[in-house]
Amino acid sequence: MTQNNLNRRSLLRGGGAAAAGAAAVPLLGTSASAATQRPGRGHGQDPGRDSGVLTTRDPLIEQRADPLITYPHRGMYYMTGSVPEYDRIVVRGAPTIEGLAHTGERTVWRRPKSGRMGGHIWAPELHRIDGRWYIYFAAGDSDDVFRIRMYVLESRAEDPREDAWELRGQITTAWDTFALDATTFEHAGTRYYAWAQAEPGIDTSSNLYIAEMASPLAIKGDPVRIAVPTADWETRGFKVNEGAYVLVRNGRVFMTFSASATDANYCVGLLTADARANLLDPASWTKSPQPLLRTNEANSRYGPGHNSFTVAEDGETDVLVYHARSYQGIEGDPLYDPNRHTRVQRLNWYPDGTPALGIPIAEGEPVVRLSPLDSPGSFVRHGQGGRLVVDRVADRVERSQFRIVPGFLDPGRVALRCVDLPDHHVRVSDGSPVVEPYADSDEYGRASGFIRDEGLADRDGVSFRLSHDPHSYLAHREGRLVVERPGSRADRERATFRLR
């Protein structure tokens, strides 16, 4: 173990900022089928009225950090993650993502009472490879719980919850140093292994590495370093890159990862490579300059990270899986605070084909985006000064996310609440729709209340009629959200929205 890791360990034991590899230690990868499948967009769904596409339960599962939910295998989702005791590996399964919250959990492996792997057990990852299940995990020793190394379990059973797991040993790299958060994925006929490790001679807690796999049990060749924490958002508390997960889409290989200490500083970054590039060449990878997902105080979500991805039951809706706390203040060492909960939310995409993680969503009604029928690639979003515009939303996807909630004056009315500004709603002011903070007044209640109708031009859509004027609707007009009285077919299309 390097001197840097010794310093990190002493800080952890002394109640300092959480180690990046403790609860933040996982790298969730994708199996061959998961990494290459390309879910589309859900159509004909109305998440504002029926949340069947993706559960809105938040948290999905309490006290399960570093969560991985597999892509469906024979009609079943399987989930694993770190338990607060750091003493075992658990797996649960259900035919729906929501069902994972209600099913029993089985311990499939428990650490030995002494010796190797008798210390902290971190960030298990479950993968289906060539007809067998594998769990990659990190473990310390009983006499040194922070002597973390990477190990693998194998099962020939069809169901990973069965008691059929066999320890296949340690996955070794070029250095016998702090190593964790292994993930695996297949791309273009080659299986890769990605992980976090402390490299001798580099003053960081962990960097990201990739290598080709000789088999599901071993890597081939030397590690290739593809990311080192250098930016401010990667070095808060600890200099950390860890917890990678891979998604191949839109001609690129996207690798999300987590950075900084495991308290409120924890966040998700992104590495990107061209799908035709040599993934073992560090020059093929580009790090985004800012994190994709970070603490959001307005929604009381702190330290989001260690994510994975799956797909909803419709087979089309991409799903982001991650953990986060619901409070910032932590007594003692964040490593031993148990309340990093598993959460899920929809994964969106920007027009340039890059993932739009947005912000960690608070509990509440389903989150929707309003896409006008006359401009299906565009969405309503709030902009400068509370104006509401309609465009393709090239960044800040959270500004285009709303919740349809009960109105303030009449149970027959609804209001449109902003996701990123949860105290703001759409209201009509001087004849124009704007976003403004809530005010406890009848005038605000009337101006922010709408009657939700079946879409004027498409019954699969929705239209929003003004409470005080039964003939006026919210509508799209030349890149702006306006109030109009629809007459023609084209007018009705502008006043009809699909909920995405």
N, C-alpha and C positions, 0 to 999 in steps of 0.2 A: 504494500500500500504506500502511495506517495505521501510526502510530507503534507501536501495540500489536503489530502483526504483525512489525515490525522487531525489537521486543524479543523476541518469541517466536522469531524466526529466529535471533537471536544466541544465545539460550539453547540452541537445538538444536545449533548449530555448536559451542557451548562445552561440550557434554556434559551439559547440564541435563536435566530431566525431558522426556519425549518430548512432541512436539507432538500436540495432539489431532487434527490433520488429517493427520498423516503416515501412520501405519499405521492410524490410526483413522479414516481419512477417508472411508469409503464410506457411501452411503445406498442401501440396496437396496430398490427398490420392486417393485410387482407389475404385471404386465400386466393388461389388462382382465379376461381370463378368470381369471387367478390371484387377483386381488384380490377377486373376487366369488364364487368357488366356495366351497362350504361342506362340506368333508369331514366325514363323520360319525365314529362310533367304530368301531373294528375289533371284530368279534364272531367268536366261534368260533376265534380265534387263540390260540396258546399261546406267548408269547414266552419263557417260561421253559424251554421244551423245544426250540423252533425259532425262531431269530431272523430268519426270512425276511421278516417284515414290515418291519423296519428294521435295517440293518447295525449291529453293535456295534463295528465297527472304529474305534479311536481312537488317534491322530488319523486322520481319513479321508485327508487329504492334508497332508503336511508342507510347511512354509514357504510356505503360501499364506494371506495375511492378507486381511481384508475380503471374505470369500467370498460369492459369490452362486451358488446352484444354481437353475436355472429350474424351473418346473413342467414336467411332461413335455410335449414337443411331438412329435407323431407317433411316440410310443414312445421318445423319447430325452430324457434329462436333459443339460443343458449347464451347465458350470461355468466361472467366471472369478474372478479375485482378484488382489491385488497380489503381485508377485514381489519378493524381497529386493533385487534390483538396481535396482528402480524405473525400468526402461529399456524396457519392452515390455508388450504386452497379449496374454494367452494365453487360449485356450479349449480345453476338453476335453469330450468327449461320451461317453455310455454309456447302455444301456437300463435300468440300475439305478444306484441311488446308490452301492452298493458297487463297481460297475464303474468309477466315476469314479476310484477309487484305482489301477486297473490299466491304464487306457487311456493312449495317448499324448497329448501336449499339443502344440498347434500355436500358433505365434506368428502372430497375425493382423495385428499392427501394431507397428512399432518406432519409437521416437522419432527425429527427425532429428538429425544430428550437431551442428547448431548452430542458434541462433536460437530462435524461439517453439517451445514444447513440447519443447525439447531438454534440459530438466531432469528433476526427479522426475515419474514417471508413477504416479499413485495411483488405487486403488479403482475399477477399471472395473465397470460394471454392464451386463448384457446383457438386453435387452427385445425382445419380439416385438410390433410395433405395425402393424396394418393390412397384414399380409402381408410386412413387411420386418423385418429385425433392426437394432437400434440398440445401440451401446455408448456410454454416457455415462462420461466419465472426467475426472480432473483432471490438469493438467500444469503444470510450471514451465518456465522458460526456461534455455537453456544458460548464460547469463551471470548468472542469478539463479534457482537451482533451486527457491527457495521463493516465486517469484512465481506462485503457483498460481491458475489460472483453469480454467473448465469448458469441455469440448469434446465433440463428438459424432461418431461414425462411423456409416455406414449401409451395409447390405448387402442386395441383392436376392436373394441365394442362399437356397435352402431350408435349407442346413446352415451354421450360423455359423462352422464351422471352415474353410470354403472361402476361398480367396484372392480375395475379392470386395469387400473393404471400401474405402469411399471416405470420406476425411476431409471432413466437411461444415462444419467451422469451430467457432468459439467460440459458446457460448450466453451471451449478455450479460444483465446485470441493471442495476439503476439505478446501481450503483457499480462502479468499476473497482478492486476490492479482492480480497483473499484469498477465494477461493470454491471449493468442492469438494463432493464427496459427493452428486451429483445422483441422484435417483431419479424415477420417474414411475409414475403409476397412474391408472386410470380409475374413476370412480364416478358413478352416476346420469347417464350420458351425457356427462360432462365429463372431459377428461383434464387431470391436474394434474402439476406439476413441484415437487418439494421438494428443498431443498439447504441447505448450511451456508455462512455467509459472515460476514466481519467488516464490521460496519456502522459508518461514520464516526460518532464521537460516543458510542459505547458501548464501555466498557472490558472487552471480552471478546475471546477468540480467535475464536470463531464462535458464531453464533446459528442458529436454524432458521427457514427461510422457505418460503412456498408461493405458487404463482401458477398461473393457468390457462395452458394451452399453446395457442398459435396453430397450431402444427404440432409434429411430433416434434423439430423443429430450433430452436424459439424459444418464448419465453414471451410471454404477452399481459398487459398491464397492469403495475402496480407490484407489487413484492414485498410480501408480507404477513408480518410477523414474528409467529411463533406460539410461540417459546420462547427464553428467555435463561437461561444458566446462573447460578443464584443460590444453590442449596443447597450444603451442604458437600460432598456426594458428586459434585457437578457441577463443582467448582472446585479439585480437588486437583491440583496441578502446573500446570494451566492451566484457565482458565474456558472450558469447551467444551461445546457441544451440536452433534452431527454424526451422520453415518451413519444417516439415517432409513430406515425401511422400513415399508410400509403393508400392513395386512391388514384387510379389511372383513368383519365377522362379528357375528352376534347383535345386529343393529340399531345397530352402532357402527363407527366408523372408528378403528382402532388404529394409532398410529404409534410404533414403537419407535425409539430413538435411543441413541447412545453419548455418554458424558460423561467429563470429566477427562482427565488425561494418559494416554499409551498404555502405561504400565507397569502394575504391579499395581493401580493406582487406577482403571483403565478399567472401565466398567460399562455396563449397559443400563437406560435409563429408558423411560417410556411417556407418550405423549400420547393423549388419548381425545376423540373428538367424536361426537355423535349423528349417525347416518347421514342424518337429515333436515335437519341443520343446514347453514348456509352455511359451507363450509370455508374461505372467504376472509375470514371474520370471526374475529379473534384470540380473541374471547370464546367462540367455539364449542369451543375446545380447553382441556382440563384436564390438568395435569401431575400424575402420581402422586407422592406425597410421598417415596417411597423407590424405589431402583432395583429392577428385577425380576430382574436377574442380575448377580452381582458375584463377586469373588475368593473361592475356597473353599480354605482351606489344608488341610483334612482330605483333600481329593481332589487336592491339588497342581495346581490350576487357577487361573492368575493372569491378571488383566486380560481377562476374557471380554468380547467386544463385537463391534461391526460386524456385526450379524446380518442374515440374511434368513430366509425361510420357504419350504418346499416341501411336497410331499405324498409319502408313501411309495408303493411300487409297488401296494399294495392300493387306492389311490385314496381312502383314508379317513383314514389315520393322518397327522396333522399333524407336520411335522418342523421343528425349529429348527436353523438353520445359523449358526455363529459361529466366531470364532477365539479362541484362548487359548494362553498359554505354560504349560509344565509346571514352571516354576521362577520364583522371585521375583527372585533376585539377577541383575543385569545389569551387565556390564562396559561402561562408556562410555554412549553415548547410546542409550536404548531404541529410538529411531527406526531405528537400524541393527542392532539385534539381529534376526536372521532367523527366529527360531523361534516365530513366531505361527502355529500350525497350524490348519487347517480341521477343525472337529469338528461332529458332528451328534448330535442326541438328540430323543426324542419331545417334542412340545409338548402339554401337557395344558391343560384348561380348568376354571376354578372354576365352582361352581353359579350365580354371578351373571353368567356369560358372559364373564368377563375372562380373558386368557391367563395360564396358570400356567407360567412358564419354569422355576421351581425353582432348582436349583443346577447348575453345570457338573459333569457326570458324569465319573468316572474310568473308565479302561479296565476291562474285566471282563465277567462274564456279563451277559445281558440284564437290563434293569431292568423290574420288574413292579409292578403294584398289585393287591392282593387285594380283590375285590369279592364279598361273600357272595351266594349265590343268592337268599336270602330278602330281600335289600335291595340291588337292583342299582345304585342310585344312590349307594351308600355304599362306603367303603374302610376297610381296616385301617390304622391309623396309631399311632405311638407318641406318648404324651403325657407329662404331668408325672410325674416319678418312675419313668419307664420303663414305665408302664402302657400297655396296648394297648387302644385303643378303636375303635369302628366308627362313622363318621359321614360326612357329605358332604364333608368337608375343604374348608373355606372359605378357608384360607390355608395357607402353608408346605407346599405339595404334596410337598416332598421328604421330609417325615415319613411319607408314605404310600408311599414307594418302597423296594422291597427287591430283593435279588438272591438267587436260589436257587442255592446253592453246595454243593459236596461237604461232607458231614459230617466231623467231626474224628476219629472213632474207627472208622467202618465205611464203606467205599466204597458200600455199599448205602443209606446214609442221606444226607439233605440237611440243610442249615442255611439259615436265612433271615437274611441280612445286611442291615443298614440301609445305605441309600445315603448319607445325610447324616452318619452316624456309622459309618464303615466298619470300626471295631473292635468294634462292637456286633452282637449276634445275638439272635434270639428264643429264649428258653429257658423251660422250665417250672420254676417255683420255688414250693414249697409248694402244688402243685396248680394254680397259675395261670400263664399265659404272660406274660412280661415281656420287656423289652429290657435287656440288661446287657452290659458290656464283656467281651471275651474273657479267659478265664483258662486257663492251661495246666494243665488238670487233667482227669482222666477223668470226674469228676463233671460239669464244664461240658460236656464232649463228649457225655455221655449225655443231659443235660438239654436240649441245643440240637439234638439230632439227631432227625429225623423221617423217616418212610417216606412217600414221595410216591406216592399212589394216584390212579387215575382217580376223578373226582368221584363221590361216593356217590349223588347225585341227578341228575347230568348228566355224561355221559361227555366232554363238551367242557370240563368244569371240572376241578378238582383238589382233592383232600383230603389233609390232612397227619395221619398217624397217629403216635402217640407210639411211640418206639423200645421202651420197656420195658413198654408195655401195648397189645397188639394190638387192643383194643376201644375205645380212647379216641382222640379226634380234637380238633384245634383247631376251634372252632366260634364262631359269632356268637350272642350272647344279650343282648338288650336294650341294645344299644350298647356291649357289651364283647366282647373276645375271651376265650374261656374254654376249658376242657377238658371235654368231655362224651363220654358213650357213646351214640351215636345209636341210637334205636329206631324212632320213627315216621318217616313221610315228611317231616314238617316238620323233625324233628331232622336228617335227612340233608341237607336243603336248607341248614340252618344250618351244616353242616359241609362244604359244597361252595363253592368259590370260583372265580370267573372271573378269569383273569389279563389285565389290561388294559395 
